[in-house]
Amino acid sequence: MFDPSLIPFFAPRGIAIVGASADPTKLGYGLARNLVHSNYQGVVHLVNHKGGSLFGRPMYLSLLEVPDPLDLGFVLVPAGHVPQILHEAGRRGLRAVVVGSGGFREVGSDGAALEAQILEIARSYGIRLIGPNCIGLLDTHLPLDATFLPPPGPLPGDVAFISHSGAICAAVIDWARGQGFGLSRLVSLGNQADVTETDVMAAVAADPFTRVLTLYLEGVSDGRRFTTEAGQITPGKPIIALKVGRFASGQRAVASHTGALAGQENAFNAAFRRAGVIRAETSEEMFDWARALAWCPPPRGRAIAVLTNAGGPGATASDALEARGMRLAELKPETRVALQSALPPAASLQNPVDMLASASPEQYAGCLRTLLADPCVDGVLVILPPPPMYTAGAVAKALIPVVHAADKPVVVALMGERLIQEAVEHFRAAHIPEYRFPERAASALATLAARAEYLKRIQAQQTAGDLPALPVDHARANAVLAGRPEPISPHTPVEPDSVMRLLESYGIPTLPLDLAHSPEEAARLAAQVGFPVALKLASPDILHKSDVQGVLLNLHDEQEVAQGYRQILHNLRQARPAARVEGVHVQPMLLGGQEVIVGAVRDIQFGPLVMFGSGGVEVEGLKDVAFALAPLTLEEADFLLDSTWAGRKLSGFRSLLPADRGAVREVLLRLGQLAADFPQIAEIEINPLRVLGVGQGAIALDARAMLS
Amino acid sequence: MFDPSLIPFFAPRGIAIVGASADPTKLGYGLARNLVHSNYQGVVHLVNHKGGSLFGRPMYLSLLEVPDPLDLGFVLVPAGHVPQILHEAGRRGLRAVVVGSGGFREVGSDGAALEAQILEIARSYGIRLIGPNCIGLLDTHLPLDATFLPPPGPLPGDVAFISHSGAICAAVIDWARGQGFGLSRLVSLGNQADVTETDVMAAVAADPFTRVLTLYLEGVSDGRRFTTEAGQITPGKPIIALKVGRFASGQRAVASHTGALAGQENAFNAAFRRAGVIRAETSEEMFDWARALAWCPPPRGRAIAVLTNAGGPGATASDALEARGMRLAELKPETRVALQSALPPAASLQNPVDMLASASPEQYAGCLRTLLADPCVDGVLVILPPPPMYTAGAVAKALIPVVHAADKPVVVALMGERLIQEAVEHFRAAHIPEYRFPERAASALATLAARAEYLKRIQAQQTAGDLPALPVDHARANAVLAGRPEPISPHTPVEPDSVMRLLESYGIPTLPLDLAHSPEEAARLAAQVGFPVALKLASPDILHKSDVQGVLLNLHDEQEVAQGYRQILHNLRQARPAARVEGVHVQPMLLGGQEVIVGAVRDIQFGPLVMFGSGGVEVEGLKDVAFALAPLTLEEADFLLDSTWAGRKLSGFRSLLPADRGAVREVLLRLGQLAADFPQIAEIEINPLRVLGVGQGAIALDARAMLS
């Protein structure tokens, strides 16, 4: 939600620049220049402790002297003077300050201490603070340019840009202007001592001129809050994020495959998916997509028609569409008849529709109209290399009214540079996305389709209502966890039978596990549960039993079991002589069905995540796993199943019989609920979960957990 | 090899334009204009059956009237007149003709007949023919512009472009000029009635001005010939290919998992890998890479230093480098000391080196020199957003001499547009690759590294000499295949025991397979080979036995075997009542080790391909497979093993013991040799190949083959 305390940043009636300078080489000059020349309708006050005047305005000696109206202060003085200025701002009654100055956390521990000090001062006066170490903010519609960047600023537009990096802001403004598209608002966040990307995102989303939000993120300040806030914005306005630091993964001790496979990137992807945030891989992609999302209606589906005057680029476009999960629309017979009547005999009436090099502006427009009228077409990719007989500009002029009249998206691949310049300008002015290559145009259409699917998905969720509460025995789970001794190390493994009881208390079926302390006891227990049986090492020091050859399957009689007990202990002594041993677990063998892994891990930023995929010892090698935030929605549980081979094959594959997919989905929901309900569970993992035939359920054969 | 008959296309002493026109709206005018104005040093003759004059030159009534010198004809008359013109060209003694005219194969069967006719005429006179339906060719260094595209043509440069699509040529010329980089030669191939992309590629590679070849391919005319020719060029000059039609896969009947998973794309990738052709996914990527390959020295390794004046773009560059398999160089302590002395205290001396926003041109140049001197640095990515205190142009001027003095690649990410324009021009003039985003710069560096690795690989292969011939029993394999009845259908399955004998004749170990015709015989055979055994259905109508539950494993006694025999026949009757049955194969169980799949399939364009990967029934779902051309080089066999999880885990993984990787490699080589030696083998597949412990070999447990 948009915190009203941020209003002065975006709608100030008066701004004071503390550190304004008459020296054109100083940032304090650039800021004053931009503010004074940006047609800002409020009052710009200048403050410089030496006094003087600039742009015909007086420079006050102190903030305390500045008259009303005054809502926002912008501080550009050396770091050491910032605390004093903030005191003055507080006494002057300011509630919003941007600190542009550098010299804080980014320069080391002294700077960090200074940053903590200015935050404390700001809080003591109830001042909200953007920065320090940022280049400011701007709004092209208000208008307001409170940055110190060299002019010109961005053109007015409908895409907002919020950035953890100031340098990226400068580059994006310059690049966007060169590319001829505008920005609505831009905010440079700097060190985020107070106001974070999540605060600003909500405030910017409330701007009626902003149709799409783009974020350059180096992380997020509070993972769950970011997810919630973003999830409230995206039903109305798309958010695209470029998240860097992808490979700077903090290594940490992990106790499960789930823990080893999780990590920051999977957490971010799960959060972005939950919140409907679109993740871009490159800066160019982010703004390519932003324009399409700002200007195009959502497509009803993924069937695209390609309209071209040459076969080569049509083939490139087809490949690019299919590579991004789109498909070529099958045109209706009447569409082909209409195209035929408008085109020469050698034209190709199949999709891609190749009008041939002779295509006129009228043919382009007529064929586009015909394609858009076909109910099997969800959107059109128009390809326009420099036409040999006409100008690309004339084609653009003919196409624009057709695009504007359509309720389906149309994007244009304008191929070339100099010969297409006039067309580029027509399309930009008409708010029709144009790209230099068919591949980029195809990528934009795929993003439009993904956005449309997201909107359908959340609508379906709203219609379906809340997930019915799963019957779980919270008290029993609590007792299992509470009955344990206090964790002595940061990561404490839970005994196998406690993990099994924990799962049972949340309604996840488990296979009985009996602890034997001797070969003879193992043989006796095996006879009781019935042959064949499995033997599994019980040792608090061994996380993955199979790593030390601590699992034997399919033992058929008492002799094999007694011998197996000794073998397992022998194997352990070979591999890990110092490991403690509690005994060996005896478990009946459950035959048939499929095996999967289900786990949950607590991410430091985003809280509990659920993992699903192909299990066994190869899980970390195969990496056939997917993650979602816990607790899961039904849709997320289905996503985990649909996006992994382990999940897809539950529906059967060749001789592999269908298994109880519904039971797996329920286990996913229940384990997610358990991880969400008990924050002390750092990691919990069922490996394998044996999935029986349809309607016969799924049973945890082995599990491990770690508390923190 | 460069066919000397193509010389007249690229070094003509005189050219005749048949169909030259004084009407500026005609292509025949454009071609004459380009040729006359392109500073071509030879003679341009104009031919028009109505006579007249153009550009102060006479228009001859017929080719027969054209005086010497005359080496090349360019025909731009209506399709129906082309046969007559070719007759005249032949009588006039021409040996090279470009037919620009359309109206041939691309318009249907009448056109195709006409195309066959002109090819026949050309061949009868010994004329080589480019086209029909193309836009011509150009050479910026000769210079020669024999296209009819509107001026200006491309700048002189070092990248050649060869294209199946004329429209792409027009767009690329215009776009390259706008991007400020030049082309050496450009050839539009049109319908390729005679001269193909492979012919032209060899001819263009011989051009001393061409440093990199780029290809826009819609297919190749002869897969193996393309691979051989390209493989002779790439040690000297890089080839980058953009291959379209990726998803236009011709569906065909297949008899094996290998057949189902092969297909055009895997064949192209295998051929490109063999030939050292770099495959680009997008047009932009192709020319981004071409510039880097043309202008930069090869890096010694994948360790890159990032030099930036801001943290944000540095983080983006790091991500992009790691995503492309590069890594951030670990700087030597002395490098850090040198950087420290040149930079302010708050600068980051770790890689990425962040000089801070205050970085001067001198600091940029000095730090770049320091980084290039570090032996741990293989290349540098310089990031240059508009610097707040200096111009990007000044930074460029300071950097250029440092880059030119280095023997390591340096690429530049110039971020922005208007504020960096001067820098862009300096870098382009200096032949230093510059890109708008760090991601594209990182991608270019990764391509340079891949190219360097390819050069090392082929050098290692040359040093290692030829692969020692594998001892195989060709005569025995021939007897197995020849002893079979003539194939009656296009695809004929081979009986399982013949496949096993085929494998044995090529030195691939197999596990004995005994055919039982009754439950009793199966029990008796099982007792002979020793328990436990496996039973496998023998039916010529069932390709994948497990699909009909036709495999039973681990049967322990005669009773289980007899019962198993009945069960398999019962299962078959349920699944496929009409299938013929020969009996059931009895095979001893081989326990332990790992299972993989090894197969070979004959691609219609590229001949035999070998596949390797994770086998079992899930092979088509998991898709953990890789392909290479047969017969394999040792390096390709290793590539198949290294690029699949099935291959990597042969070295052991957690509790999975290491298996006999060397034996698998030998099976790969032997199966590839078999497929290459016997073209009648359409598909052959070992699934599973059981791989035993290190030094213990690998054994084919089951196999199938199909002849054609």
Boltz contact constraints between the chains, C-beta under 6 A:
constraints:
  - contact:
      token1: [A, 107]
      token2: [B, 346]
      max_distance: 6.0
  - contact:
      token1: [A, 165]
      token2: [B, 312]
      max_distance: 6.0
  - contact:
      token1: [A, 167]
      token2: [B, 310]
      max_distance: 6.0
  - contact:
      token1: [A, 167]
      token2: [B, 312]
      max_distance: 6.0
  - contact:
      token1: [A, 167]
      token2: [B, 313]
      max_distance: 6.0
  - contact:
      token1: [A, 167]
      token2: [B, 385]
      max_distance: 6.0
  - contact:
      token1: [A, 168]
      token2: [B, 312]
      max_distance: 6.0
  - contact:
      token1: [A, 170]
      token2: [B, 385]
      max_distance: 6.0
  - contact:
      token1: [A, 170]
      token2: [B, 386]
      max_distance: 6.0
  - contact:
      token1: [A, 171]
      token2: [B, 385]
      max_distance: 6.0
  - contact:
      token1: [A, 171]
      token2: [B, 415]
      max_distance: 6.0
  - contact:
      token1: [A, 171]
      token2: [B, 416]
      max_distance: 6.0
  - contact:
      token1: [A, 174]
      token2: [B, 386]
      max_distance: 6.0
  - contact:
      token1: [A, 174]
      token2: [B, 416]
      max_distance: 6.0
  - contact:
      token1: [A, 174]
      token2: [B, 417]
      max_distance: 6.0
  - contact:
      token1: [A, 174]
      token2: [B, 418]
      max_distance: 6.0
  - contact:
      token1: [A, 174]
      token2: [B, 419]
      max_distance: 6.0
  - contact:
      token1: [A, 175]
      token2: [B, 416]
      max_distance: 6.0
  - contact:
      token1: [A, 175]
      token2: [B, 417]
      max_distance: 6.0
  - contact:
      token1: [A, 178]
      token2: [B, 417]
      max_distance: 6.0
  - contact:
      token1: [A, 178]
      token2: [B, 418]
      max_distance: 6.0
  - contact:
      token1: [A, 244]
      token2: [B, 315]
      max_distance: 6.0
  - contact:
      token1: [A, 244]
      token2: [B, 316]
      max_distance: 6.0
  - contact:
      token1: [A, 244]
      token2: [B, 319]
      max_distance: 6.0
  - contact:
      token1: [A, 245]
      token2: [B, 315]
      max_distance: 6.0
  - contact:
      token1: [A, 246]
      token2: [B, 319]
      max_distance: 6.0
  - contact:
      token1: [A, 247]
      token2: [B, 322]
      max_distance: 6.0
  - contact:
      token1: [A, 282]
      token2: [B, 439]
      max_distance: 6.0
  - contact:
      token1: [A, 283]
      token2: [B, 437]
      max_distance: 6.0
  - contact:
      token1: [A, 284]
      token2: [B, 437]
      max_distance: 6.0
  - contact:
      token1: [A, 310]
      token2: [B, 167]
      max_distance: 6.0
  - contact:
      token1: [A, 312]
      token2: [B, 165]
      max_distance: 6.0
  - contact:
      token1: [A, 312]
      token2: [B, 167]
      max_distance: 6.0
  - contact:
      token1: [A, 312]
      token2: [B, 168]
      max_distance: 6.0
  - contact:
      token1: [A, 313]
      token2: [B, 167]
      max_distance: 6.0
  - contact:
      token1: [A, 315]
      token2: [B, 244]
      max_distance: 6.0
  - contact:
      token1: [A, 315]
      token2: [B, 245]
      max_distance: 6.0
  - contact:
      token1: [A, 316]
      token2: [B, 244]
      max_distance: 6.0
  - contact:
      token1: [A, 319]
      token2: [B, 244]
      max_distance: 6.0
  - contact:
      token1: [A, 319]
      token2: [B, 246]
      max_distance: 6.0
  - contact:
      token1: [A, 322]
      token2: [B, 247]
      max_distance: 6.0
  - contact:
      token1: [A, 346]
      token2: [B, 107]
      max_distance: 6.0
  - contact:
      token1: [A, 385]
      token2: [B, 167]
      max_distance: 6.0
  - contact:
      token1: [A, 385]
      token2: [B, 170]
      max_distance: 6.0
  - contact:
      token1: [A, 385]
      token2: [B, 171]
      max_distance: 6.0
  - contact:
      token1: [A, 386]
      token2: [B, 170]
      max_distance: 6.0
  - contact:
      token1: [A, 386]
      token2: [B, 174]
      max_distance: 6.0
  - contact:
      token1: [A, 415]
      token2: [B, 171]
      max_distance: 6.0
  - contact:
      token1: [A, 416]
      token2: [B, 171]
      max_distance: 6.0
  - contact:
      token1: [A, 416]
      token2: [B, 174]
      max_distance: 6.0
  - contact:
      token1: [A, 416]
      token2: [B, 175]
      max_distance: 6.0
  - contact:
      token1: [A, 417]
      token2: [B, 174]
      max_distance: 6.0
  - contact:
      token1: [A, 417]
      token2: [B, 175]
      max_distance: 6.0
  - contact:
      token1: [A, 417]
      token2: [B, 178]
      max_distance: 6.0
  - contact:
      token1: [A, 418]
      token2: [B, 174]
      max_distance: 6.0
  - contact:
      token1: [A, 418]
      token2: [B, 178]
      max_distance: 6.0
  - contact:
      token1: [A, 419]
      token2: [B, 174]
      max_distance: 6.0
  - contact:
      token1: [A, 437]
      token2: [B, 283]
      max_distance: 6.0
  - contact:
      token1: [A, 437]
      token2: [B, 284]
      max_distance: 6.0
  - contact:
      token1: [A, 439]
      token2: [B, 282]
      max_distance: 6.0
  - contact:
      token1: [A, 546]
      token2: [B, 655]
      max_distance: 6.0
  - contact:
      token1: [A, 547]
      token2: [B, 654]
      max_distance: 6.0
  - contact:
      token1: [A, 547]
      token2: [B, 655]
      max_distance: 6.0
  - contact:
      token1: [A, 617]
      token2: [B, 654]
      max_distance: 6.0
  - contact:
      token1: [A, 617]
      token2: [B, 655]
      max_distance: 6.0
  - contact:
      token1: [A, 621]
      token2: [B, 645]
      max_distance: 6.0
  - contact:
      token1: [A, 621]
      token2: [B, 649]
      max_distance: 6.0
  - contact:
      token1: [A, 621]
      token2: [B, 653]
      max_distance: 6.0
  - contact:
      token1: [A, 622]
      token2: [B, 645]
      max_distance: 6.0
  - contact:
      token1: [A, 645]
      token2: [B, 621]
      max_distance: 6.0
  - contact:
      token1: [A, 645]
      token2: [B, 622]
      max_distance: 6.0
  - contact:
      token1: [A, 649]
      token2: [B, 621]
      max_distance: 6.0
  - contact:
      token1: [A, 653]
      token2: [B, 621]
      max_distance: 6.0
  - contact:
      token1: [A, 654]
      token2: [B, 547]
      max_distance: 6.0
  - contact:
      token1: [A, 654]
      token2: [B, 617]
      max_distance: 6.0
  - contact:
      token1: [A, 655]
      token2: [B, 546]
      max_distance: 6.0
  - contact:
      token1: [A, 655]
      token2: [B, 547]
      max_distance: 6.0
  - contact:
      token1: [A, 655]
      token2: [B, 617]
      max_distance: 6.0
